């Protein structure tokens, strides 16, 4: 985790990574874009990309005005660029992969353990609430961690 003067230096490029790039990392990417626009480049990926956007993720993000309906999941290997200042990992598997990926790069890696809402049980409303909780938690973390971009 960055501290002191490093927190004051805004990243130029941020990557959010999770397991399948269909829920958590696309949420984080969209929230970053929603809150900070083009103040930094942002992308997302997963270890084993899913086949398309998760419908409940699309719905949860649509509630905030972020359209994820056209999101196409991708892996670390499919990234077009590897010049990220910061990789934020949202699952243990993605964290281990990011550490391997950055072994020879000058890239900071942060781990934000984030629940996979697709594992939530109960009614549709209860499961949807789990997606909203993840979205809102990521939103708070992103606003706090990247507050220097507002300046």
C-alpha positions, -999 to +999 in steps of 0.1 A: +000+000+000+013+035-008+019+059+020+031+094+026+043+113-005+034+084-028-003+089-021+000+125-033+013+113-067-017+105-089-014+074-110-014+078-148-028+043-155-048+020-132-058-017-138-085-034-117-082-072-117-104-100-104-111-136-113-133-135-144-137-098-153-175-099-153-184-084-119-159-068-096-132-054-119-156-041-145-176-024-117-144-008-104-133+003-139-167+019-145-168+036-111-134+050-116-144+064-150-177+077-135-159+095-107-127+107-124-134+107-161-102+107-181-078+120-154-061+086-156-062+057-180-082+028-164-088-008-176-099-041-161-091-078-166-095-112-151-076-145-148-102-166-167-125-141-185-162-149-185-183-150-216-200-117-212-213-091-188-231-103-157-267-091-159-270-082-122-237-062-125-251-044-155-283-036-136-264-024-104-242-001-124-270+012-145-285+025-113-256+049-111-256+058-148-227+035-159-234+013-189-217-021-187-239-039-212-211-038-239-183-049-215-162-077-230-142-096-204-105-100-210-075-117-194-041-103-183-027-117-216-053-098-237-043-064-223-031-040-250-008-022-227+012-032-196+024+003-185+002+006-154+013+026-124-010+007-101-029-026-103-057-031-078-066-067-073-100-077-060-096-115-055-068-136-040-062-154-074-059-121-092-035-107-066-011-137-071-013-133-109-007-095-106+024-101-085+037-125-112+027-100-140+046-071-124+077-090-113+098-071-139+077-039-139+078-008-118+041-012-109+025-009-075+000-037-066-027-032-040-050-059-027-086-050-019-103-082-008-138-080-023-167-104-020-179-121-051-217-112-051-225-141-075-220-163-045-248-146-026-279-168-019-315-159-014-342-142-034-334-120-064-337-089-042-313-103-017-288-112-043-292-078-060-285-062-026-252-081-025-242-066-059-251-031-046-231-036-015-200-046-035-206-017-059-210+008-030-179-006-012-158-003-043-171+032-049-161+044-014-126+028-017-121+043-052-132+078-040-108+076-010-078+060-027-079+083-058-091+115-041-059+133-054-073+131-089-102+155-080-077+183-076 
